[in-house]
Amino acid sequence: MKKSANMVNEDHLIEWLLEGDISIQYQVYRDLLAIEKPHLRERIAVEGWGKRFLSYRKKEGHWGQRFYQPKWISTHYTILDLKNLAISQNNNEIKQSILQVIQKLKGSDGGIFPIGAEKKSDVCVNGMFLNYASYFLIKERELKSIVDFLLSEHMNDGGFNCFSNTKGATHSSLHSTISVVEGILEYAQNGYGYRLDELREAENQSREFLLQHKLFRSDRTGNIIDKKMLMLSYPSRWKYDILRALDYFQLAEVNYDPRMQDALDVLTKKRRKDSRWPVQAKHPGQTHFDMEKTGYPSRWNTLRAMRVLKHFNL
């Protein structure tokens, strides 16, 4: 039986993706081909991007100058990058670095990295921290106060805002909400139980918050909140965009909702003539290295877009 043009084209895309970094290869097999290749995952730490990120770890156990400085080469964002590569969850170096942060930077409000004159923790940072700390299987007792802090900042409209405990924000932020729901999902998927029912309810309400905004529109006017949210970037850092949101929904195995359609339409229109998706934007700041170049075809964005379209049968 002859393959359709679409099937042939997808085969070429898979071949192109499998020419990329070992972390891309592993996730292509896992997410697009439904084949587990644990030997590929073990190689992430010893070659390619994973090896490079790990090589910048200081002998004191941190990256950059400290936990959050300079931003994109700090311990925080480097560990988030390593998590997103799908590096082994049992990497002892990374676990040690996370535990150092917990021991040194947990505040009286229970969160990590209390800042400002009032020494309050940041909701967005703690959502991301819960994400990678859960992924790397940090013991539940170390995460309880972070869970308590995040739940205490859950807002009445269903989502989260990093200014809720500092500037009195009354409306949730897409940026903060996506970071927290990613953290809750990772926490749940790795078998943690502390206040899990409350976290799942907060996650469900946050999903509804995202959907009420059709992933990028004002719930009052219907206008685009910020055109930057339609630009495809990677790594996302703390910033929200439609591909990050759609990738979260597929990872959470959430069924199609008509309120996703506008974002899905934007995503499909961004596909290039060669069927690949580009890197359209880069968040400015110092990096260890750039995994991909802005304006060029992106294996990261193509992989993520393809697993979104696969999940929603598009």
C-alpha positions in Angstrom: 0.0 0.0 0.0 1.3 3.4 -1.0 1.9 6.0 1.8 0.0 9.2 1.5 1.9 12.5 1.0 1.2 13.4 4.6 2.6 10.1 5.9 5.7 10.5 3.7 6.2 14.1 4.9 5.9 13.0 8.5 8.5 10.3 7.9 10.9 13.0 6.7 10.1 15.1 9.7 10.8 12.2 12.0 14.1 11.6 10.3 15.1 15.2 10.6 14.2 15.3 14.3 16.2 12.1 14.9 19.3 13.9 13.5 19.1 16.3 16.5 20.4 16.2 20.0 20.1 13.0 22.0 17.4 14.6 24.2 15.3 15.3 21.1 15.9 11.8 19.8 14.7 10.3 23.1 11.5 12.4 23.2 10.7 11.7 19.6 10.7 8.0 20.3 8.8 8.4 23.5 6.2 11.0 22.4 5.7 10.6 18.7 6.6 6.9 18.1 5.5 5.5 21.5 8.8 3.7 21.9 10.7 3.8 25.2 14.5 3.9 24.7 16.0 4.1 28.2 19.5 3.8 26.8 19.0 7.1 24.9 17.8 8.8 28.1 21.0 7.7 29.9 23.1 9.3 27.2 21.6 12.8 27.8 23.9 13.4 30.7 27.0 12.4 28.9 26.6 14.0 25.4 25.1 16.9 23.6 23.1 19.6 25.4 22.8 17.7 28.6 26.5 17.3 29.0 27.1 20.9 28.2 24.6 22.2 30.8 26.1 19.9 33.4 29.6 21.1 32.6 28.8 24.6 33.8 28.0 23.4 37.3 30.4 24.9 39.8 32.3 22.8 42.3 30.1 24.4 45.0 27.1 22.9 43.5 25.4 25.8 41.7 25.3 27.3 38.2 25.9 31.0 37.4 26.5 33.1 40.4 23.7 31.8 42.6 20.1 30.4 42.6 18.6 33.1 40.3 21.4 35.2 39.0 22.3 35.8 36.2 18.8 34.6 35.2 19.2 32.2 32.3 22.5 30.7 33.5 21.4 30.5 37.2 20.9 27.3 39.1 17.1 27.7 38.7 16.8 28.0 35.0 19.7 25.6 34.2 17.9 22.8 36.2 14.7 23.7 34.5 16.4 23.3 31.2 17.9 19.9 32.2 14.5 18.7 33.3 13.0 19.7 30.0 15.7 17.7 28.2 14.2 14.6 30.0 17.6 13.9 31.6 17.5 11.0 34.1 15.4 11.7 37.2 18.1 10.0 39.3 20.9 12.4 38.5 22.6 12.9 41.9 24.4 16.1 41.0 21.2 17.9 40.2 19.5 16.5 43.3 22.3 17.8 45.5 21.9 21.2 43.9 18.2 21.3 44.6 18.6 20.2 48.2 21.2 23.0 48.7 18.6 25.5 47.5 16.0 24.1 49.9 18.4 24.2 52.8 19.6 27.8 52.2 16.8 29.7 50.5 13.5 28.6 52.0 11.6 31.5 53.6 9.3 31.9 56.5 6.3 31.8 54.1 7.4 28.3 53.1 8.5 29.2 49.6 11.9 29.2 47.9 13.9 32.4 47.4 12.0 35.1 49.5 12.7 38.5 48.0 12.3 42.2 48.6 12.2 44.1 51.9 9.3 41.9 53.1 11.1 38.7 52.2 8.2 37.1 50.3 8.5 34.2 47.9 7.6 34.4 44.2 4.7 32.3 43.0 6.0 31.8 39.5 9.5 30.7 40.8 7.9 28.3 43.2 5.7 26.8 40.5 8.8 26.1 38.4 10.7 24.9 41.5 7.9 22.4 42.3 8.1 21.3 38.7 11.7 20.3 38.6 12.0 19.3 42.3 9.1 16.8 41.8 10.7 15.5 38.5 14.0 14.8 40.3 12.1 13.0 43.1 13.0 15.2 46.0 11.5 13.8 49.2 7.9 14.9 49.9 8.8 16.4 53.3 11.0 19.0 51.6 8.1 20.0 49.3 5.3 20.4 51.8 5.9 24.0 52.6 6.2 24.9 48.9 2.8 23.2 48.3 1.3 25.1 51.2 2.7 28.4 49.9 1.3 27.9 46.4 -2.1 26.9 47.6 -2.2 30.0 49.9 -1.7 32.1 46.8 -4.4 30.5 44.6 -6.6 33.3 43.4 -10.4 33.6 43.3 -10.5 33.7 39.5 -8.9 30.3 39.4 -5.3 31.0 38.5 -2.1 32.5 40.0 -0.2 35.7 39.9 3.3 36.3 41.1 2.2 39.7 42.4 -0.6 38.3 44.5 1.5 38.5 47.7 3.5 41.6 46.9 1.6 44.1 44.9 -2.0 43.0 45.7 -2.8 41.7 42.2 -6.5 40.8 41.9 -6.5 39.1 38.5 -4.4 36.0 37.6 -1.6 36.0 35.1 -1.1 33.5 32.3 2.6 33.6 32.9 2.3 32.6 36.6 -0.6 30.2 36.0 1.2 28.1 33.4 4.3 27.7 35.7 2.2 26.6 38.6 0.0 24.1 36.7 3.1 22.5 35.2 4.5 22.1 38.7 1.3 20.6 40.0 1.1 18.2 37.1 4.7 17.0 37.6 4.1 16.6 41.4 1.0 14.5 40.7 2.6 12.4 38.0 5.5 11.4 40.3 3.3 10.0 43.0 3.3 12.7 45.7 0.3 12.7 48.0 0.5 15.7 50.3 -2.6 18.0 49.7 -2.9 16.4 46.3 -6.7 16.7 46.0 -6.4 20.4 46.7 -3.7 20.8 44.2 -5.7 19.0 41.5 -8.7 21.2 42.2 -6.4 24.3 41.9 -5.0 22.9 38.6 -8.5 22.3 37.3 -9.6 25.8 38.1 -6.4 27.1 36.5 -7.0 25.2 33.3 -10.5 26.8 33.2 -8.8 30.2 33.7 -6.6 29.5 30.7 -9.5 28.3 28.6 -11.7 31.3 29.5 -8.9 33.4 27.9 -8.9 31.0 24.8 -5.2 30.7 25.7 -4.3 34.2 24.6 -7.3 36.5 24.6 -8.8 38.9 27.1 -11.8 37.4 28.8 -13.5 40.8 28.7 -12.7 42.2 25.2 -11.6 39.1 23.3 -8.5 41.1 22.2 -5.0 39.5 22.1 -3.5 40.0 25.5 0.1 40.3 24.2 1.2 39.4 20.7 4.4 38.0 22.2 2.3 35.1 23.5 1.8 34.0 19.8 5.5 33.9 19.1 7.2 30.5 19.3 10.2 30.5 21.6 12.3 27.9 23.3 13.3 27.7 26.1 10.2 29.4 27.5 11.8 30.5 30.8 9.0 32.0 32.9 7.2 33.4 29.9 3.9 32.2 28.6 3.1 31.4 25.0 0.4 29.3 23.2 2.7 26.4 22.3 3.8 26.1 26.0 0.1 26.1 27.0 -1.0 23.5 24.4 2.0 21.3 25.2 0.9 21.4 28.9 -2.6 20.3 27.9 -1.4 17.4 25.8 1.0 16.3 28.6 -1.9 16.5 31.1 -4.0 14.4 28.6 -6.8 17.0 28.6 -9.4 16.5 25.9 -10.0 19.0 23.1 -12.0 22.0 24.1 -13.4 24.4 21.4 -11.7 27.3 23.3 -8.3 25.9 22.3 -9.1 26.2 18.6 -7.9 29.8 18.1 -4.5 28.8 19.5 -4.4 25.6 17.5 -5.2 27.6 14.3 -2.3 30.1 15.1 0.0 27.1 15.7 -0.8 25.4 12.4 -0.4 28.6 10.4 3.1 29.0 11.8 4.2 25.8 10.1 6.8 26.5 7.4 6.6 25.3 3.8 9.1 22.5 4.8 6.6 21.4 7.4 8.8 22.5 10.3 8.2 25.1 12.9 10.7 27.9 13.6 12.1 29.6 16.6 10.5 33.1 16.3 11.7 34.8 19.4 14.5 34.6 22.0 14.1 35.9 25.5 17.1 38.3 26.0 19.7 37.5 28.5 23.0 35.7 29.0 22.9 32.0 28.2 25.3 29.1 28.6 24.8 28.4 24.9 22.0 28.6 22.4 20.4 25.3 21.5 18.9 26.7 18.3 19.0 29.9 16.3 16.1 32.4 16.1 14.5 32.5 12.6 15.6 29.0 11.7 13.7 25.7 11.8 13.5 24.4 15.4 13.5 20.8 16.4 12.2 21.8 19.8 9.2 23.6 18.5 8.6 21.0 15.8 8.7 18.2 18.3 6.4 20.1 20.7 4.0 21.1 17.9 3.8 17.6 16.5 3.0 16.0 19.9 0.3 18.6 20.4 -1.3 17.9 17.0 -0.9 14.2 17.6 -2.8 14.5 21.0 -5.6 16.4 19.4 -5.7 14.2 16.3 -5.0 17.1 13.9 
